[in-house]
Amino acid sequence: MNIRLLIFCLILTGCSYATPKESGTEKSKDWALTGFIKADSINPILSPSPDQIFECPVSRKVVRWEERNVLNPSAVVKDGKVWLIYRAQDNEMTSRLGLAISNDGLHFIKEPSPVFYPDNDSMNLYEWKGGVEDPRIVETDDGRYLLTYTAYDGRTARLYLASSVDLRNWIKHGPVLDDDKYRDMWSKSGAIVSELKNGKVVATKINGKYWMYFGDTDLFMSTSDDLIHWEAVENQENKKLISVLHPRPGYFDSRLVEPGPYALLMKKGILLIYNSSNALNNNDPGLPAYTYAAGQALFDREAPYKLIDRLDHYFIYPDKPFEITGEVNNVCFVEGLVWFKDKWFLYYGTADSKIAVAVKER
């Protein structure tokens, strides 16, 4: 541990490593973004608030919109602050997206009403009554913010898009997979390839196109010229989606894999932090079955569909009471990552009930 990291750890009394003991093989994977420390002295940083009320435009009722759970946040840096967009559930399990803002990346103030929610609009058929879930945000070159989210009607999850200039007012653009063949397919979790530029994480083109990883059992890809209209990457022979990352028997990701935050373009390749679930059998025996832990994979920076390397071990996993017990037990679900004040801040949902943060020095 370097001196700066030690000092930071001492400030956050009782903090712990998010990474289990690594093998020599893992230590050689210098492309990985590991060494995060959970901020144990302040975690969880967000919990449900039964006093937050909102007049739902669909039900026409006043609801306690985050009474049951807060979870699975995305994050972006704007105006020198961290803006956290997070999923919240009422007691009827309808999901809406809330906003919380922080000056230090650790302590957040919530806004009283959701900023993104099912409405009486053209998306209502796909967003009600399950709601809008699991946001992932990236900035664009022209200063807009692009949101990928899950529209859930209570039966089928569909990957959808929205955009904003201020993170409070949003334009809904509809499904990512707008082709008739995929429109009603279960799809979610869109992570757009982005790059850290002048302190901002910005969506970036590779070979003239934007790229997105998506899926929640196997991972697939889509491409776009403008970030709004997307085309699935298919096998040209059978016209089916191509899996670029899949579960591995015997590992922590034996049951499923699902993108975390945006995918980060780096010198050595494209870093994809992903969430995973441990299978009931042929799994990682060191974790309970169905545990959600996070891993990392590296893809070719010129061919984003080409897997180069992958960690054999999770780098963050549930080991705190609020991560182990909740709406869904044994869950650390990573969706937010920002570069802020010369540190990486990683935001994640815990047991589908609360939100926590882990921090990594440069």
KOLLUM-125784 format. One record per residue (C-alpha): x, y, z; residue in one letter; residue number from 1. Coordinates in Angstrom, 3 decimals. Layout:
! KOLLUM-125784
         X         Y         Z  res    n
         X         Y         Z    A  NUM
...
***
This chain:
! KOLLUM-125784
         X         Y         Z  res    n
     0.000     0.000     0.000    M    1
     1.458     3.412    -0.923    N    2
     1.551     6.299     1.567    I    3
    -1.298     8.273     0.014    R    4
    -3.521     5.212     0.028    L    5
    -2.625     4.447     3.640    L    6
    -3.482     7.984     4.734    I    7
    -6.800     7.849     2.917    F    8
    -7.612     4.522     4.542    C    9
    -6.854     5.884     7.997    L   10
    -9.117     8.856     7.401    I   11
   -11.962     6.532     6.535    L   12
   -11.867     4.677     9.843    T   13
   -12.407     0.981     9.493    G   14
   -12.197     0.877     5.703    C   15
   -11.481    -2.436     4.016    S   16
   -10.164    -3.687     0.717    Y   17
   -12.724    -4.562    -1.925    A   18
   -10.247    -7.011    -3.437    T   19
    -9.576   -10.476    -2.010    P   20
    -6.025   -11.814    -1.924    K   21
    -4.774   -11.971    -5.495    E   22
    -2.647   -14.669    -7.039    S   23
     0.622   -13.921    -8.779    G   24
    -1.159   -14.338   -12.103    T   25
    -3.719   -11.665   -11.217    E   26
    -1.030    -9.248   -10.055    K   27
     0.522    -9.431   -13.515    S   28
    -2.674    -8.142   -15.114    K   29
    -1.683    -4.502   -14.873    D   30
    -4.509    -3.439   -17.158    W   31
    -7.077    -4.114   -14.424    A   32
    -8.540    -1.384   -12.217    L   33
    -8.182    -3.035    -8.814    T   34
    -7.238    -1.896    -5.312    G   35
   -10.539    -0.253    -4.462    F   36
   -11.172     0.338    -0.745    I   37
   -14.713     0.287     0.584    K   38
   -15.532     3.412     2.590    A   39
   -16.740     1.383     5.546    D   40
   -17.004     4.304     7.948    S   41
   -19.764     5.930     5.876    I   42
   -21.260     3.043     3.884    N   43
   -23.995     2.658     2.934    P   44
   -23.989     6.184     1.522    I   45
   -27.665     6.069     0.459    L   46
   -30.591     4.280     2.079    S   47
   -34.341     4.300     1.357    P   48
   -36.220     7.406     2.501    S   49
   -39.911     6.858     3.289    P   50
   -40.500    10.611     3.545    D   51
   -39.678    11.237    -0.144    Q   52
   -43.032    11.688    -1.895    I   53
   -44.010    12.142    -5.537    F   54
   -47.264    12.479    -7.444    E   55
   -47.120     9.688   -10.010    C   56
   -48.532    10.895   -13.345    P   57
   -49.607     7.367   -14.340    V   58
   -51.402     6.194   -11.188    S   59
   -52.351     9.764   -10.197    R   60
   -51.461     8.873    -6.642    K   61
   -48.971    10.382    -4.233    V   62
   -46.349     7.685    -3.715    V   63
   -43.377     7.231    -1.412    R   64
   -41.192     6.624    -4.411    W   65
   -38.067     5.327    -2.635    E   66
   -39.659     3.808     0.438    E   67
   -38.564     0.225    -0.197    R   68
   -35.099     0.228    -1.840    N   69
   -32.400     2.353    -3.415    V   70
   -29.882     0.554    -5.586    L   71
   -27.756     0.272    -8.716    N   72
   -26.505     3.852    -9.292    P   73
   -24.716     5.472   -12.180    S   74
   -22.573     8.568   -11.738    A   75
   -21.065    11.455   -13.664    V   76
   -18.985    14.519   -12.776    V   77
   -20.634    17.855   -13.564    K   78
   -19.821    21.355   -12.305    D   79
   -17.123    20.002    -9.986    G   80
   -19.546    17.645    -8.229    K   81
   -20.554    13.993    -8.446    V   82
   -24.099    13.520    -9.689    W   83
   -25.515    10.128    -8.775    L   84
   -28.496     8.805   -10.723    I   85
   -29.910     5.863    -8.811    Y   86
   -32.772     3.401    -9.004    R   87
   -35.435     3.623    -6.306    A   88
   -38.439     1.408    -5.595    Q   89
   -41.713     2.117    -3.864    D   90
   -43.614    -0.528    -1.925    N   91
   -45.361    -1.690    -5.094    E   92
   -41.887    -2.375    -6.567    M   93
   -42.204     0.282    -9.281    T   94
   -38.783     1.732   -10.093    S   95
   -37.954     5.382   -10.751    R   96
   -34.609     7.173   -10.989    L   97
   -33.527     9.644    -8.328    G   98
   -30.719    12.192    -8.229    L   99
   -28.231    12.854    -5.428    A  100
   -25.312    15.314    -5.576    I  101
   -22.014    15.387    -3.681    S  102
   -19.127    17.821    -3.288    N  103
   -16.681    15.117    -2.171    D  104
   -17.965    11.937    -3.844    G  105
   -18.818    10.446    -0.447    L  106
   -21.614    12.457     1.166    H  107
   -24.718    13.015    -0.961    F  108
   -27.821    15.185    -0.785    I  109
   -30.883    13.698    -2.464    K  110
   -33.305    15.673    -4.580    E  111
   -36.891    15.280    -3.276    P  112
   -38.481    13.967    -6.497    S  113
   -37.351    11.452    -9.107    P  114
   -35.816    12.905   -12.253    V  115
   -36.771    10.025   -14.558    F  116
   -39.906     7.891   -14.293    Y  117
   -42.795     6.229   -16.146    P  118
   -45.140     8.842   -17.556    D  119
   -48.169     9.125   -19.806    N  120
   -46.012     9.054   -22.915    D  121
   -45.210     6.746   -25.815    S  122
   -42.969     4.617   -23.571    M  123
   -45.669     3.922   -20.988    N  124
   -46.538     0.540   -22.504    L  125
   -42.981    -0.668   -21.838    Y  126
   -42.228     1.153   -18.571    E  127
   -45.369     0.569   -16.516    W  128
   -45.784    -0.862   -14.008    K  129
   -42.334    -2.268   -13.403    G  130
   -40.700     1.083   -14.053    G  131
   -37.322     2.350   -15.199    V  132
   -34.262     0.586   -13.837    E  133
   -30.468     0.411   -13.645    D  134
   -29.152     3.589   -15.304    P  135
   -25.775     3.960   -16.984    R  136
   -24.658     7.449   -18.017    I  137
   -21.940     8.799   -20.289    V  138
   -21.222    12.302   -21.532    E  139
   -21.036    13.134   -25.243    T  140
   -18.568    15.337   -27.110    D  141
   -21.145    18.118   -27.367    D  142
   -21.882    18.167   -23.620    G  143
   -25.066    16.095   -23.562    R  144
   -25.623    13.113   -21.291    Y  145
   -26.764     9.779   -22.655    L  146
   -28.648     7.384   -20.402    L  147
   -29.135     3.692   -21.075    T  148
   -31.755     2.134   -18.843    Y  149
   -34.054    -0.852   -18.501    T  150
   -37.723    -0.343   -19.304    A  151
   -39.657    -3.018   -17.448    Y  152
   -43.358    -3.644   -18.005    D  153
   -43.507    -6.397   -15.397    G  154
   -42.858    -9.158   -17.942    R  155
   -40.015    -8.200   -20.267    T  156
   -36.932    -6.055   -19.668    A  157
   -35.930    -3.929   -22.659    R  158
   -32.837    -1.760   -23.125    L  159
   -33.851     1.861   -23.759    Y  160
   -32.190     5.254   -24.301    L  161
   -32.678     8.826   -23.084    A  162
   -30.637    12.034   -23.263    S  163
   -30.338    15.253   -21.263    S  164
   -28.367    18.488   -21.131    V  165
   -28.777    19.018   -17.382    D  166
   -29.363    15.535   -15.829    L  167
   -32.792    16.627   -14.612    R  168
   -34.854    16.925   -17.780    N  169
   -34.766    13.972   -20.138    W  170
   -35.801    13.114   -23.694    I  171
   -36.745     9.466   -24.176    K  172
   -35.501     7.969   -27.463    H  173
   -36.941     4.470   -27.292    G  174
   -35.322     1.035   -27.578    P  175
   -31.673     0.407   -28.371    V  176
   -32.691    -2.702   -30.306    L  177
   -35.339    -1.156   -32.541    D  178
   -35.298    -3.921   -35.133    D  179
   -38.532    -5.959   -35.243    D  180
   -36.507    -9.098   -34.566    K  181
   -35.182    -7.837   -31.219    Y  182
   -37.759    -5.302   -30.017    R  183
   -39.466    -7.749   -27.661    D  184
   -36.332    -9.658   -26.687    M  185
   -35.226    -9.563   -23.044    W  186
   -32.364    -7.031   -23.093    S  187
   -30.756    -4.692   -20.565    K  188
   -27.546    -3.147   -19.185    S  189
   -26.022    -1.011   -21.935    G  190
   -22.373    -0.010   -21.349    A  191
   -21.056     2.400   -23.989    I  192
   -17.332     2.479   -24.787    V  193
   -15.979     5.776   -23.433    S  194
   -12.670     7.482   -22.745    E  195
   -11.326     9.671   -19.956    L  196
   -10.628    13.064   -21.581    K  197
    -9.580    16.106   -19.553    N  198
   -11.155    14.627   -16.444    G  199
   -14.433    13.714   -18.150    K  200
   -15.631    10.297   -19.271    V  201
   -16.857    10.826   -22.837    V  202
   -18.385     8.384   -25.330    A  203
   -15.795     7.719   -28.022    T  204
   -15.756     6.229   -31.514    K  205
   -13.618     3.289   -32.606    I  206
   -13.147     2.871   -36.346    N  207
   -15.822     5.486   -36.980    G  208
   -18.501     3.959   -34.734    K  209
   -19.715     4.024   -31.142    Y  210
   -19.847     0.620   -29.439    W  211
   -22.019    -0.741   -26.643    M  212
   -21.858    -3.948   -24.596    Y  213
   -25.202    -5.231   -23.330    F  214
   -26.937    -8.332   -21.942    G  215
   -27.429   -10.143   -18.665    D  216
   -26.509   -13.770   -19.253    T  217
   -24.124   -13.536   -22.162    D  218
   -22.862   -10.167   -23.379    L  219
   -23.563    -8.903   -26.880    F  220
   -22.709    -5.716   -28.790    M  221
   -24.311    -3.000   -30.872    S  222
   -22.893    -0.067   -32.831    T  223
   -24.046     3.444   -33.671    S  224
   -23.089     6.455   -35.772    D  225
   -24.864     8.993   -33.558    D  226
   -25.432     7.349   -30.115    L  227
   -29.201     7.333   -30.710    I  228
   -29.712     4.775   -33.484    H  229
   -28.073     1.413   -32.800    W  230
   -27.536    -1.753   -34.811    E  231
   -26.929    -5.160   -33.247    A  232
   -23.641    -6.903   -34.050    V  233
   -24.677   -10.158   -35.705    E  234
   -23.132   -13.262   -37.156    N  235
   -23.560   -12.576   -40.869    Q  236
   -24.165   -16.257   -41.605    E  237
   -27.115   -16.927   -39.308    N  238
   -28.089   -13.322   -38.472    K  239
   -27.943   -13.981   -34.710    K  240
   -26.333   -11.978   -31.943    L  241
   -22.706   -12.827   -31.217    I  242
   -21.730   -13.461   -27.593    S  243
   -18.509   -11.644   -26.695    V  244
   -18.409   -12.618   -22.990    L  245
   -20.076   -15.558   -21.292    H  246
   -20.258   -17.340   -17.911    P  247
   -17.441   -19.725   -16.920    R  248
   -18.080   -22.989   -15.047    P  249
   -16.060   -23.159   -11.852    G  250
   -15.695   -19.393   -11.444    Y  251
   -17.495   -16.613    -9.579    F  252
   -19.189   -15.692   -12.889    D  253
   -20.512   -19.196   -13.565    S  254
   -24.218   -18.235   -13.704    R  255
   -24.325   -14.971   -15.647    L  256
   -22.382   -11.882   -16.691    V  257
   -23.779    -8.346   -17.055    E  258
   -22.064    -5.019   -17.838    P  259
   -21.213    -2.649   -15.004    G  260
   -20.509     1.022   -15.809    P  261
   -19.426     2.300   -19.237    Y  262
   -16.550     0.402   -20.866    A  263
   -13.298     2.367   -20.525    L  264
   -10.960     2.780   -23.513    L  265
    -7.354     2.613   -22.295    M  266
    -3.915     2.184   -23.897    K  267
    -3.912    -1.579   -23.395    K  268
    -7.487    -2.136   -24.531    G  269
   -11.098    -1.657   -23.522    I  270
   -11.704    -2.332   -19.831    L  271
   -15.126    -3.733   -19.061    L  272
   -16.099    -3.975   -15.407    I  273
   -18.909    -6.494   -15.243    Y  274
   -21.310    -7.908   -12.680    N  275
   -21.706   -11.640   -12.309    S  276
   -23.593   -14.315   -10.437    S  277
   -22.263   -17.543    -8.963    N  278
   -24.125   -20.643   -10.138    A  279
   -25.770   -23.252    -7.932    L  280
   -23.251   -25.883    -9.037    N  281
   -19.986   -25.973   -11.012    N  282
   -19.298   -22.648    -9.368    N  283
   -16.803   -20.817    -7.161    D  284
   -17.069   -22.836    -3.925    P  285
   -15.746   -19.874    -1.928    G  286
   -18.942   -17.867    -2.518    L  287
   -22.558   -18.746    -1.737    P  288
   -24.638   -19.739    -4.740    A  289
   -26.217   -16.764    -6.548    Y  290
   -23.737   -14.275    -5.054    T  291
   -23.312   -11.171    -7.206    Y  292
   -19.673   -10.075    -7.402    A  293
   -17.838    -7.954    -9.976    A  294
   -15.098    -8.945   -12.390    G  295
   -13.119    -7.287   -15.173    Q  296
   -12.374    -8.153   -18.797    A  297
   -10.127    -6.569   -21.428    L  298
   -11.118    -6.249   -25.088    F  299
    -9.060    -5.161   -28.096    D  300
    -9.098    -1.380   -28.528    R  301
    -9.397    -1.677   -32.324    E  302
   -11.764    -4.669   -32.327    A  303
   -14.081    -4.213   -29.306    P  304
   -15.647    -7.651   -29.794    Y  305
   -12.299    -9.429   -29.340    K  306
   -11.638   -10.606   -25.766    L  307
    -7.951   -10.312   -24.804    I  308
    -7.845   -11.087   -21.098    D  309
   -10.021   -11.577   -18.034    R  310
    -9.529   -11.661   -14.271    L  311
    -9.892   -15.082   -12.699    D  312
   -11.135   -13.549    -9.437    H  313
   -13.777   -11.002    -8.497    Y  314
   -12.426    -7.631    -7.336    F  315
   -15.409    -6.671    -5.191    I  316
   -17.900    -8.937    -3.440    Y  317
   -20.444    -8.813    -0.585    P  318
   -18.840    -9.120     2.852    D  319
   -20.690    -6.497     4.905    K  320
   -24.071    -7.069     6.622    P  321
   -25.900    -4.606     4.342    F  322
   -24.338    -6.298     1.291    E  323
   -25.243    -9.786     2.476    I  324
   -28.839    -9.269     3.655    T  325
   -31.554    -7.271     1.891    G  326
   -34.165    -7.443    -0.859    E  327
   -31.815    -9.882    -2.632    V  328
   -29.095   -11.385    -0.467    N  329
   -25.366   -11.436    -1.277    N  330
   -25.189    -8.650    -3.838    V  331
   -22.575    -6.078    -4.803    C  332
   -23.787    -4.678    -8.140    F  333
   -21.482    -2.105    -9.723    V  334
   -22.854     0.548   -12.090    E  335
   -21.178     3.884   -11.298    G  336
   -17.541     4.882   -11.884    L  337
   -16.107     8.410   -11.927    V  338
   -12.669    10.000   -11.943    W  339
   -12.949    12.749    -9.325    F  340
   -10.354    14.699    -7.326    K  341
    -7.564    12.423    -8.652    D  342
    -9.294     9.239    -7.465    K  343
   -11.599     6.604    -8.893    W  344
   -14.959     6.383    -7.115    F  345
   -16.896     3.156    -7.629    L  346
   -20.612     3.158    -6.733    Y  347
   -22.588    -0.029    -6.283    Y  348
   -25.891    -1.419    -5.074    G  349
   -25.867    -3.630    -1.984    T  350
   -28.325    -6.516    -1.547    A  351
   -30.666    -4.602    -3.903    D  352
   -31.482    -2.364    -0.942    S  353
   -28.848     0.351    -0.392    K  354
   -25.920     2.069    -2.121    I  355
   -22.224     2.092    -1.206    A  356
   -18.926     3.449    -2.505    V  357
   -15.351     2.216    -2.822    A  358
   -12.359     4.433    -3.687    V  359
    -9.080     3.887    -5.498    K  360
    -6.095     6.221    -5.616    E  361
    -4.460     6.909    -8.981    R  362
***
